[in-house]
């Protein structure tokens, strides 16, 4: 038996993640303004908010090894999926880049695509790139891409 498909005239549903706390954002801003090679400071930020895709995206961007970037982005991607589901996302729909609170998750997904390609996991890279386009068909602006490529 097939399930009915209900078309929504306003398009697919959109999900916006809640903003991170001001305290966490201050820690992140302070870290980014300082020595981004300070692994102890970075670890403290991650320990402060291990479920935050934002901190994992920063960890991935500051990682010195490809496999470390891959692991950080994968954790952030999964923490982001958890956050999306907790905020009403049902496995499909729009998660726009223009919503600043969505960017940590989307950066993790983008970073995972890049790192997967770098380690030769091309199928994973393609899945991540397709998922990014499905989540926000307008794409990630070129000037907002990762620090590493």
C-alpha positions as CSV (number, residue, x, y, z in Angstrom):
1,X,0.0,0.0,0.0
2,X,1.4,3.4,-0.9
3,X,1.3,6.4,1.3
4,X,-0.4,9.5,0.0
5,X,1.8,12.5,-0.8
6,X,0.5,15.8,0.5
7,X,1.8,18.8,-1.4
8,X,2.2,22.0,0.5
9,X,1.5,25.1,-1.7
10,X,4.0,27.2,0.3
11,X,6.8,24.7,-0.4
12,X,8.8,22.4,1.9
13,X,8.8,23.1,5.6
14,X,11.7,25.2,6.9
15,X,13.6,24.5,10.1
16,X,15.6,27.2,12.0
17,X,17.8,26.1,14.8
18,X,17.7,28.1,18.0
19,X,20.6,30.5,18.5
20,X,23.5,29.5,20.7
21,X,23.8,31.2,24.1
22,X,25.4,34.6,24.3
23,X,28.0,33.1,26.7
24,X,29.0,30.5,24.2
25,X,29.1,33.0,21.3
26,X,31.4,35.2,23.4
27,X,33.7,32.3,24.0
28,X,33.8,31.5,20.3
29,X,34.4,35.1,19.3
30,X,37.2,35.4,21.9
31,X,38.8,32.2,20.6
32,X,38.5,33.3,17.0
33,X,40.0,36.7,17.7
34,X,43.0,35.1,19.5
35,X,45.4,32.2,18.8
36,X,43.4,29.6,16.9
37,X,46.2,27.1,17.4
38,X,45.5,27.1,21.2
39,X,44.3,23.5,21.5
40,X,43.6,23.8,25.2
41,X,41.2,26.8,24.7
42,X,39.6,25.0,21.8
43,X,39.0,21.8,23.9
44,X,37.5,24.0,26.6
45,X,35.0,25.5,24.2
46,X,34.0,22.0,22.9
47,X,33.7,20.7,26.5
48,X,31.4,23.7,27.3
49,X,28.9,22.8,24.6
50,X,29.6,19.3,23.1
51,X,26.2,19.2,21.5
52,X,26.7,22.4,19.6
53,X,27.4,22.1,15.8
54,X,29.0,25.6,16.0
55,X,31.8,24.5,18.3
56,X,32.4,21.3,16.2
57,X,32.6,23.4,13.0
58,X,35.2,25.6,14.6
59,X,37.1,22.5,15.8
60,X,37.0,21.2,12.3
61,X,38.2,24.4,10.8
62,X,41.1,24.6,13.3
63,X,42.1,21.0,13.0
64,X,45.6,20.4,11.7
65,X,45.1,17.0,10.2
66,X,42.5,15.9,7.6
67,X,41.3,12.9,9.5
68,X,40.8,15.1,12.6
69,X,38.8,17.6,10.5
70,X,36.7,14.7,9.1
71,X,36.0,13.4,12.7
72,X,35.1,16.9,14.0
73,X,32.8,17.6,11.2
74,X,31.1,14.2,11.4
75,X,30.4,14.8,15.1
76,X,29.1,18.3,14.4
77,X,26.9,16.9,11.6
78,X,25.4,14.3,13.9
79,X,24.9,16.9,16.7
80,X,23.2,19.1,14.1
81,X,20.9,16.4,13.0
82,X,19.9,15.9,16.7
83,X,19.2,19.6,17.0
84,X,17.2,19.7,13.8
85,X,15.0,16.8,14.9
86,X,14.6,18.4,18.4
87,X,13.3,21.5,16.6
88,X,10.7,19.8,14.4
89,X,12.7,18.7,11.4
90,X,11.2,15.4,10.0
91,X,14.1,14.3,7.8
92,X,13.3,16.6,4.9
93,X,12.7,20.3,4.3
94,X,14.7,23.5,4.1
95,X,17.5,24.5,6.5
96,X,18.6,27.9,5.1
97,X,22.1,29.3,5.2
98,X,20.7,32.8,5.6
99,X,19.6,31.8,9.1
100,X,22.8,32.4,11.1
101,X,21.7,29.8,13.7
102,X,21.8,27.1,11.0
103,X,25.3,27.8,9.9
104,X,27.2,25.6,12.4
105,X,25.3,22.6,11.2
106,X,25.6,23.5,7.5
107,X,29.4,24.3,7.9
108,X,29.8,20.8,9.5
109,X,28.0,19.2,6.5
110,X,30.1,21.2,4.1
111,X,33.3,20.4,6.0
112,X,32.4,16.8,6.1
113,X,32.0,16.8,2.3
114,X,35.4,18.5,1.8
115,X,37.2,16.2,4.3
116,X,35.5,13.1,2.9
117,X,36.8,14.0,-0.6
118,X,40.3,14.6,0.8
119,X,40.4,11.1,2.3
120,X,39.0,9.5,-0.8
121,X,35.5,8.8,0.5
122,X,34.0,10.2,-2.7
123,X,30.5,8.6,-2.2
124,X,30.2,10.3,1.2
125,X,31.4,13.6,-0.2
126,X,28.8,13.4,-3.0
127,X,26.0,12.5,-0.5
128,X,27.0,15.5,1.7
129,X,27.0,17.9,-1.3
130,X,23.6,16.7,-2.5
131,X,22.2,17.0,1.1
132,X,23.5,20.6,1.3
133,X,21.7,21.4,-2.0
134,X,18.5,19.7,-0.7
135,X,18.6,21.6,2.6
136,X,19.2,25.0,0.9
137,X,18.9,25.1,-2.8
138,X,20.2,28.6,-2.9
139,X,23.6,27.2,-1.8
140,X,26.3,28.4,0.5
141,X,27.7,31.8,-0.5
142,X,31.3,31.6,-1.7
143,X,32.6,34.1,0.8
144,X,31.1,32.0,3.7
145,X,32.9,28.8,2.8
146,X,35.3,27.0,5.2
147,X,38.7,28.3,6.1
148,X,40.2,25.1,4.7
149,X,39.5,23.5,1.3
